């Protein structure tokens, strides 16, 4: 605690639905000012959220949230999509391969866009 602020590096909660939630940041109980970053591990995806402002008016930066969400989950989302796209066994092999290649390219382009958003 410095200058009336509580600062914590890692505060971890564990549970059934949420595998874990890790929070770090500062809280000033005298002014109500907060700056807290959290990451919720929901077993399949990571949900990073930053809280800023005052306890009476907490704000979430949704642009940063979307960029961080994409960064944290890009490989999971793409691998799941590729797995689903490759499950149509009734197509002729050539057509299936062509469609899969097109979808992979689309996903690669999407990943590049996500990387750009991250920066």
C-alpha positions as CSV (number, residue, x, y, z in Angstrom):
1,X,0.0,0.0,0.0
2,X,1.4,3.4,-1.0
3,X,-0.3,6.8,-0.9
4,X,-3.5,5.1,0.3
5,X,-3.6,2.8,-2.8
6,X,-3.7,-1.0,-2.6
7,X,-1.5,-2.5,-5.3
8,X,-1.6,-6.2,-6.1
9,X,0.4,-8.1,-8.7
10,X,-1.6,-11.3,-8.7
11,X,-4.9,-12.0,-7.1
12,X,-6.3,-15.4,-8.2
13,X,-9.7,-16.9,-7.9
14,X,-10.5,-20.5,-8.8
15,X,-13.9,-22.1,-9.4
16,X,-16.0,-24.6,-11.3
17,X,-17.2,-22.6,-14.3
18,X,-14.3,-20.2,-14.3
19,X,-11.1,-22.2,-14.1
20,X,-9.5,-19.1,-12.7
21,X,-9.6,-15.4,-12.7
22,X,-6.3,-13.5,-12.3
23,X,-6.5,-9.8,-11.4
24,X,-3.8,-7.2,-11.0
25,X,-3.9,-3.4,-10.5
26,X,-4.6,-0.7,-8.0
27,X,-7.5,0.4,-5.9
28,X,-7.6,3.6,-3.8
29,X,-10.3,3.1,-1.2
30,X,-10.2,6.9,-0.2
31,X,-10.9,8.2,-3.7
32,X,-12.5,5.1,-5.3
33,X,-10.1,5.2,-8.2
34,X,-9.4,1.8,-9.8
35,X,-7.1,0.4,-12.5
36,X,-7.5,-3.3,-12.6
37,X,-6.7,-5.8,-15.4
38,X,-8.3,-9.3,-15.2
39,X,-8.0,-12.5,-17.3
40,X,-10.8,-15.0,-16.9
41,X,-9.9,-18.5,-17.9
42,X,-13.1,-20.2,-19.0
43,X,-11.4,-23.5,-19.9
44,X,-11.9,-23.0,-23.7
45,X,-11.2,-19.3,-24.0
46,X,-9.5,-16.5,-22.1
47,X,-11.5,-13.3,-21.4
48,X,-9.2,-10.3,-20.6
49,X,-11.0,-7.3,-19.2
50,X,-9.6,-4.0,-17.9
51,X,-11.5,-1.8,-15.5
52,X,-10.7,1.9,-15.1
53,X,-12.2,4.9,-13.5
54,X,-14.0,5.3,-10.2
55,X,-16.0,2.7,-8.2
56,X,-19.1,4.8,-8.8
57,X,-18.4,4.9,-12.5
58,X,-16.4,1.9,-13.7
59,X,-15.5,1.9,-17.4
60,X,-14.4,-1.0,-19.6
61,X,-12.3,-0.2,-22.7
62,X,-14.0,-2.4,-25.3
63,X,-11.6,-1.7,-28.1
64,X,-8.7,-2.9,-25.9
65,X,-10.9,-5.8,-24.8
66,X,-11.5,-7.0,-28.4
67,X,-7.8,-6.7,-29.3
68,X,-6.7,-8.6,-26.2
69,X,-9.5,-11.2,-26.7
70,X,-8.4,-11.8,-30.2
71,X,-4.7,-12.1,-29.2
72,X,-5.4,-14.5,-26.3
73,X,-7.8,-16.7,-28.3
74,X,-6.7,-16.5,-31.9
75,X,-5.1,-19.9,-32.1
76,X,-8.0,-21.6,-30.3
77,X,-10.5,-20.0,-32.6
78,X,-8.6,-20.8,-35.8
79,X,-7.9,-24.4,-34.8
80,X,-11.5,-25.0,-33.8
81,X,-12.7,-23.5,-37.1
82,X,-10.2,-25.5,-39.1
83,X,-11.3,-28.7,-37.3
84,X,-15.0,-27.9,-38.1
85,X,-14.3,-27.0,-41.7
86,X,-12.5,-30.3,-42.3
87,X,-15.4,-32.5,-41.1
88,X,-17.5,-32.7,-44.3
89,X,-16.6,-36.2,-45.4
90,X,-19.3,-36.5,-48.2
91,X,-17.6,-34.1,-50.6
92,X,-15.4,-35.3,-53.4
93,X,-11.8,-35.2,-52.3
94,X,-10.7,-32.6,-54.9
95,X,-13.6,-30.2,-54.1
96,X,-13.1,-30.8,-50.4
97,X,-9.4,-30.0,-50.6
98,X,-10.0,-26.8,-52.6
99,X,-12.7,-25.6,-50.2
100,X,-10.5,-26.4,-47.2
101,X,-7.5,-24.5,-48.8
102,X,-9.7,-21.5,-49.5
103,X,-11.0,-21.5,-45.9
104,X,-7.5,-21.9,-44.5
105,X,-6.4,-18.8,-46.5
106,X,-9.4,-16.9,-45.3
107,X,-8.6,-17.8,-41.7
108,X,-4.9,-16.9,-42.2
109,X,-6.0,-13.5,-43.5
110,X,-8.2,-13.1,-40.5
111,X,-5.3,-14.0,-38.2
112,X,-3.2,-11.4,-39.8
113,X,-5.9,-8.8,-39.3
114,X,-6.1,-9.8,-35.6
115,X,-2.4,-9.4,-35.3
116,X,-2.7,-6.0,-36.8
117,X,-5.4,-5.1,-34.3
118,X,-3.2,-6.3,-31.4
119,X,-0.5,-3.8,-32.3
